[in-house]
Amino acid sequence: MKLYHPLFSNSASRSTRGKTSSGGMLAVLWLATFPSQFVQAQCNLTTDTCGTQQNGICDAGFSCDANTDCVDCDPLVDSFFTCDSCIDAGGAFCWGGPNGEFGRGLDFCNSLEVAAAVPNKCIDDSGGSAYYTSCDTPVDLASQCNFQDTTCAFTSDGICDAAGSCAPDTDCVDCDALVSNSFSCDVCIEQGGVYCFGGPNGTFADLPGNSYCLSPEVAALVPNQCIDESGGSAFFEFCRTPSDDTSQCNLEDTSCPADRINNGLCDEGYSCAPYTDCADCDPLRSLSYSCNQCVAAGGLYCWGGPDGLFGGFGQNYCNSPALAEDFCQEESSGTPFYSACEPSRDFSQCDLQDTSCRYSFDFLCDAGRSCAPNSDCFDCDPMMLYRDSCALCIAKGGEFCTTGTNETVCSSPGIAAEFPTFCSDDGGTPYQTECPVIEETCDFENDPCDQQFDGICNAGVDCPANSDCYDCSECTQLRTLGCEGCTNAGCVWCGAEALCMPPGGGIPPPFNLDWSNIGLAYTCTDQDFVSTCEAPDSSLPFDPPPFFEANDWVYEMINIKPVWASGFMGTGINLRVNDDGVDALHPDLSHNFDLSQSCDKYLPTSSEDFHGTVCASLAAAGTGGECGVGVAPNATLSGCSIFSDENFANPTYLWEGQDTDVSSNSYGSKGH
């Protein structure tokens, strides 16, 4: 005999989230026999006089007449612990909806007669479902699921509640056969599904919403699942922006969580939908390690500044022009985007107020490499070339100082004015515009240094102090100043070799040098050195540069001086040098170098690449340069580094993109 008491027959038992919970066993404490006041077959639903019907308590024989309160006293009402147990007992089952008195409403199991008489029991009670006579989920849930149903209280929670806590044809999204793949867009697409990405407005603060993998049929019926739920994305058949479709990227999209945008990582296919994390997923981002590589690929480049995420410098970025915004500036106080990497040949364009360069004041010019082209102004000052000699620095128009650690500095007047105490701050000297007259002599024959004449001052390092007098002499560093600069500093000059030497010491004896290795020999004698200079040759149409006299034998040999005197100096001639690169910033070449006529790769790539620069200077070095004069000093010069990987593999540089009158081509292997 069934244990039963009306107080516990309905209200103490229910199905929750597919699990069974029951208070039915408590009935033994109340009554051990079915109440004789109620006979189901005699209950008439149409004439039921009970005033407390459908309150979840069987009142027949208590507050109501016997054989009344037909629904609450239905014998099957106690079989509603689960849908399966109800159907097995021959009943019909309905699920409570979201509008119950205390949240989700009660589920009900009733006999077929009672269910037919009150078909909207769960609907009216809590916005629940109709009665079902089967608990089985439809085989083809995608086409038979009721997407308009609102009775399930547990939708979009990642758990399929159909036929558990919800009706069999409800909770359509959670019960989709592919929803278990929502953890991965890639897996979802591989399984034939479509994927939407949760947005920033998830249920829990600071967490994005759920992403979903659904069958295409189901997704077509709920296309805005992620959009409506969390401000996420539409459904996609792929996980990332196709490489040939980057122009479709939606810069205004907000479905990608803010902390995933511009974080240096492409989050498309993971936390973000295609066409969203535009800048991070830009194909050119992979070139952020190199400005030159970036610009060569058609991108723009920016350098990270000092306010990086972890207290250091921020990241550098390469982006397509359409996707380049203020990333470096906003992220780390870095630079704007640049379309060229090389420093401007006009140093006046350098930004003295720039703080984006991480390697400032290290005596190495990092502009265009580790720093923006118009930054690192102190280190990139052209005058720093002359920092080893006070006399040379002053003669070139710079200002000279020495730091407390004996580092010498030569700066342009503008740089010296901007950083006036750079040297003196650590105990060095202030900037000066005059140098003491050089008072030194050299005794080459008795110099104890065995490493003389190698261009390196070895005194106090590999040689005794106060030795290696030629290499350590400040006079020898002044030869690029010419006769006047040399003699004005107190040194002596021999124009035939463009030698500036300490006074009174003679010249290096030839037997101290291995001339077979360097291929040179001095022709100057002691008598050739002068302390005063002769007037320059007035027949020349220009003032001769410092090494002009030393190269005069070449000019005489090819008889070029009469050509110059007739006004033919190369004006209007375009000269291309295809070699191992041309140093376009060299002061002898920068005046007439044409970038527009040059290859993308035109600079030397290493310190061993000098052949192209030498050839260019022989042909077109200017009259106002540092050394000599080329044959056609007014010609327009362009260059191409034929040994760069790009040009070596594709020799179209020989005929494309140039308007050349004369081409100098060196096809030997690199280094030969």
Beta strands, then each sheet from edge to edge (+ up, - down):
strand 1: 14-16
strand 2: 19-21
strand 3: 91-94
strand 4: 108-111
strand 5: 194-196
strand 6: 212-214
strand 7: 300-302
strand 8: 317-319
strand 9: 399-402
strand 10: 408-411
strand 11: 492-494
strand 12: 499-501
strand 13: 574-579
strand 14: 636-641
strand 15: 662-665
sheet 1: 1+ 2-
sheet 2: 3+ 4-
sheet 3: 5+ 6-
sheet 4: 7+ 8-
sheet 5: 9+ 10-
sheet 6: 11+ 12-
sheet 7: 14+ 13+ 15+
end
